[in-house]
């Protein structure tokens, strides 16, 4: 069974940085696409970044492009989301997704 466990969330001031981790298990970590999503209060869940193991291609939503970086460590079965220059509007619960499964989410709060 696929399991995804996010960590690394917290509270930071605007302009600060956080690195989220998504530890994955239950599938071969050399053939995957893993995405990061977020859901702010009162808003729909939105996809913000994705990485594919096949060619290492990445995707970023316009709202995070240039500030967030997705990466993976196949030896640790972990995908990371480095978030820099955080803004109050980045406040949300962040989830990772793979093969139709969701993690439990990690809260990110950015204060102004």
C-alpha positions as CSV (number, residue, x, y, z in Angstrom):
1,X,0.0,0.0,0.0
2,X,1.2,3.4,-0.9
3,X,2.0,5.6,2.1
4,X,3.0,9.3,2.0
5,X,4.1,11.2,5.1
6,X,4.7,14.9,5.0
7,X,6.8,16.9,7.4
8,X,8.6,20.2,7.7
9,X,5.7,22.6,8.0
10,X,5.6,25.3,10.6
11,X,5.2,29.0,11.1
12,X,7.5,31.6,9.5
13,X,7.5,35.3,8.8
14,X,7.0,36.6,5.3
15,X,10.3,36.3,3.4
16,X,11.3,33.2,5.3
17,X,11.9,29.7,4.1
18,X,10.8,26.1,4.8
19,X,11.6,22.8,3.4
20,X,8.8,20.2,3.2
21,X,9.5,16.5,3.0
22,X,7.3,13.7,1.6
23,X,8.5,10.3,2.7
24,X,7.1,7.6,0.4
25,X,6.7,3.9,0.6
26,X,4.8,1.1,-1.0
27,X,5.9,1.7,-4.6
28,X,9.1,1.5,-6.6
29,X,10.9,4.8,-6.2
30,X,12.4,4.8,-9.6
31,X,9.1,5.1,-11.6
32,X,6.8,7.7,-10.2
33,X,5.3,11.1,-10.4
34,X,4.8,12.9,-7.1
35,X,3.0,16.2,-6.7
36,X,2.6,18.8,-4.0
37,X,-0.8,20.4,-3.5
38,X,-2.0,22.9,-1.0
39,X,-5.3,23.9,0.4
40,X,-5.9,27.3,2.1
41,X,-8.9,27.9,4.3
42,X,-12.1,28.3,2.3
43,X,-10.3,27.5,-1.0
44,X,-10.0,24.5,-3.2
45,X,-7.0,22.3,-3.2
46,X,-4.5,23.4,-5.9
47,X,-1.6,21.7,-7.5
48,X,1.6,23.6,-7.1
49,X,4.5,21.4,-8.2
50,X,5.2,17.9,-9.5
51,X,8.3,15.9,-10.3
52,X,8.6,12.9,-12.6
53,X,11.2,10.2,-12.1
54,X,11.3,9.2,-15.8
55,X,13.1,12.3,-17.1
56,X,13.3,14.4,-13.9
57,X,10.9,16.9,-15.4
58,X,9.3,19.3,-13.0
59,X,6.2,21.5,-13.0
60,X,5.4,24.7,-11.0
61,X,2.3,26.7,-10.8
62,X,2.7,30.3,-11.6
63,X,2.0,31.2,-8.0
64,X,5.1,29.5,-6.8
65,X,7.4,29.6,-9.8
66,X,10.8,31.1,-9.0
67,X,10.3,30.7,-5.2
68,X,9.7,27.0,-4.7
69,X,11.9,24.1,-5.8
70,X,10.9,20.4,-6.0
71,X,13.6,17.7,-5.7
72,X,13.9,14.0,-4.9
73,X,16.3,11.7,-3.1
74,X,15.7,8.3,-4.5
75,X,18.0,6.7,-1.9
76,X,15.7,8.0,0.8
77,X,12.4,7.6,-1.1
78,X,11.7,11.2,-0.3
79,X,10.6,14.2,-2.3
80,X,11.3,17.7,-1.0
81,X,9.7,21.1,-1.6
82,X,12.0,24.0,-0.8
83,X,10.0,27.1,-0.3
84,X,11.7,30.5,-0.3
85,X,10.5,34.0,-0.1
86,X,7.3,32.9,1.5
87,X,4.2,35.1,1.5
88,X,1.2,35.2,3.7
89,X,-0.9,33.8,0.8
90,X,1.2,30.7,0.9
91,X,-0.5,29.8,4.2
92,X,-2.2,26.5,3.7
93,X,-2.1,22.8,4.4
94,X,0.4,21.2,2.1
95,X,-0.1,17.6,0.8
96,X,1.9,15.3,-1.4
97,X,0.2,13.0,-3.8
98,X,1.3,9.9,-5.7
99,X,-0.6,7.1,-7.5
100,X,-4.0,8.4,-6.3
101,X,-2.9,8.5,-2.6
102,X,-2.6,11.5,-0.4
103,X,-0.5,12.2,2.7
104,X,-2.0,13.6,5.8
105,X,-0.8,17.1,5.1
106,X,1.5,19.5,7.0
107,X,0.5,23.0,8.0
108,X,2.4,26.1,6.7
109,X,1.6,29.4,8.2
110,X,3.3,32.6,7.0
111,X,2.8,35.7,9.0
112,X,3.2,39.3,7.7
